[in-house]
């Protein structure tokens, strides 16, 4: 602004003294020499250092006149002040009164943080009040945009998202609260009350659903109830507020969070279920790290949400219980919630994803409780049939049958872990944890439990209940074998199929062949090729003990179904040297029209300890067939037969080392392996046509 000529009194005072008084108490705050070139902003800066207050919060008054920052001693307004020993009143403004725009507030909070802990604690109540401030309307669209944000001592132009821009004041306030630590515990309830204002119900539901997603637990979040860096994984409806609030809760300490827990219903009485769920997660995440007595209080408080009509809050309780189950002293208290969890899986029918996640989490909780769940075995089995409809069970069973045709051995574990529906997987895990008690109770009450179930439902129930059969003691396994034998004679092919795979898991455990292997061997003559294949694979788990059924297995080598022949060859290979007397029958399969069967036959000869020399004719025929059926324009050698014929006098187990079906490495010393690999590479490179 235009500066008028300086007056005579101002010219006479070369180093005027300025005294600053408190505008409220009238006490002298400071006194200093003012330069004739100082502006009011310079005076404020000096006062800010003396009073440990950001410049933005200071107002200087001379009489009734409010001194502007840009005024200088040459101004006519300041001449009376600095002519003699001038006096000025200093008024400290609140954050809301001093700053009128979000940018000003953010810059003021950065300045406050730079002044240190004492300055922040003095204005803590004002910082907490900023959390109640409405989120500003962002000028950006859903793709974000450029914006100026204060960082440290400067302002940087960066790409920011709309949610981060609209909540920048609240984020800056949260950063202050984190810095003061336990000092903000006195305002714990006010901070918690701001959560519904900062996180809408829609966004809170988004956080909860993301945590329910299995992808969340694969991102280094398995050990935490609520991960503070959830915003870095959250792309849809993104917001940094939930993670920042989690950090504030952690900084205020157990005392502050416990106060929120005790007054939870008063604070969140009018909030939505998603917002309440988010608040429960934040409280539980912090108190779960507390001492044992505080953890017990947390468990009892969480159990009260089982009475909530919102399934999301019930899920939240079970989710927290699953993380707290690693503390042994809490297990007896959490065991009191077993009836509530059983009631949940009986009531909720998985009609939508939210119900389904609730039931899955309840199954995980019950699986961790062990023996305390045994008395509810019948209710759990009935709940499984209620959740898995007949058409869904049919889809699941067809998926398993398709996997058996492709994989044959090891199909059960692969199906349960990767291919089963989430509901089947959850109940299978629960059945596996209950062990013999549930399986025995299920067999005893089978007729009653499955009275209204369809064929596919019964088959899937038997398949999922077989999860733990290989862990049974010999005595328990023999009792179950008698009951399973009845299913092997069932008129339903679906039940016979699932009973075969249950019997396979039973024989793979401590029982061995027992009395059920004869019933499995009888299935080798079943009219359904899938059942013949499954029976041959089931006998394979006996290893050399399957020799008692070698005649039935040899008969399958001429079966019309290639999958059946393959399963039989794999099982015969498991007999090792006991199958040497059947060398000729197995060697004929080296001419099989199916490539998998040829590989299985060569593997069986390898397990018997043979070399390739007695079977050179069959191997050359295999190579010739492969060569002339090769689809490539440039003919390439068949790698398996080339490798075997190159070392005819070397045992096949040294030529093919590695996992099934044959192995791609050589056995022997390192020098032998290198020599053989060079010979093979040269043979494959110079290969023109099989002899």
Buried (B, 14 or more C-beta within 10 A) or exposed (E): EEEEEBEEEBEEBEEBBBEBBBBEEEEEBBEEEBEBEBBBBBBBBBBBEEBEBBBBBBBBBBEEBEBEBEBBBBBEBBBBBBBEEBBBBBBBEEBEEBBEEBBBBBBBBBBBBEBEEEBBBBBBEBBBBBBEBEBBEBEBEEEBEEBEBBEEEEBEEEEBBBBBBBBBBBBBBBBBBBBBBEBBBBBBBBBBBBBBBBBBBEBBBBBBBBBBEEEBBEEEBEEBBBBBBBBEBBEEBBBBBBBBBBBBBBBBBBEBBBBBBEBBEEBBEEBBBBBBBBBBBBBBBBBBEBEEEBBBBBBEBBBEBBEBEBBBBBBBBBBBBBBBBEBEEBBEBBBEBBEBBBBBBBBBBBEEEBBBBBBBBBBBBBBBBBEBBBEBBBBBBBBBBBBBBBEBBBBBBEBBBBBBBEBBBEBBEBBBEEBBBBBBBBBBBBBBBBBBBBBBBBBEBBEEBBEEBBBBBBBBBBBBBBBBBBBBEEEBBBBBBEBBBEBBEBEBBBBBBBBBBBBBBBBBBBBBBBEBBEBBBBBBEBEEBBBBBBBBBBBBBBBEBBBEBBEBBBEBBEBEBBBBBBBBBBBBBBBBEBBEEBBEBBBEBBBBEBBBBBBBBBBBBBBBEBBBEEBBEBBBBBBBBBBEEEEEEEEEBBBBBBBBBBBBEBBBBBBBBEEEBBBEEBBBEEEEBEEBEEBBEEBBEEBEEBE
